[in-house]
């Protein structure tokens, strides 16, 4: 479910097979350090991967298991030639140093040897701030820990209605509520549950967000696919300016 939510939130794909099956996508991944370590030689490992894995799988070579990233990238290019899609840098923080300079070296060496189309893929403890710094050289990222959980959102359950009668403690608004979303400006509007139509200050008509999906243990409404939800999320992100701290 974590990977499903990450995909809906904008990630291009997921790596766990069961997660991919859940959302109806093919799992995405790259070579692993374990492959390099078991084979004992990066060049042989690249060739073994290329020989064994289906042709439609992009060849993303992990280049820093045993050697410097620059020389690892050149080894991958020599082993895979034009089949090489990207090089992956998973350098531990203890060895990373100035990561931008490392990426610049990798990019330079690949370009000077005719591998300008080979992309640079980064992974290893990355978060949104790292990505902003590395975008000048990196083409793709593998992110796990930073999005495996979310900052805590403080909330509490409050009684707001008793046997159909609005009732709540002070400081709380009583009665069942509906949340409407304006399709024009994406504003959220809170209203009494029985309100069927809400006009947004921008002029748009709000759409109710709270919908019943289960009744007496049975699903009574078709569930949206992860792809449909993702398209809506990406559209909202593109059309919304998020203020710091929002």
Buried (B, 14 or more C-beta within 10 A) or exposed (E): EBBBBBBBBEBEBBBEEEBBEBBEBEBBBBBBEEBBEEBEEBBEBBBBBBEEEEEEBBBBBBBBBBEBBBBBBBBBBEBBEEEBBBBBBBBEEEEBEEBEEBBBBBBEBBEEEEBEEBBBBBBBEBEEEBBEEBEEBBEBBBBBEBBEEEEEEEEEEEEBBEEEEEEBEEEEEBBEBBBBBBEEEBBEBEBEEEBEEBEBEEEBEBEBEEEEEEEEEEEEEEEEEBEEBBEEBEEEEEEEEEEEEE
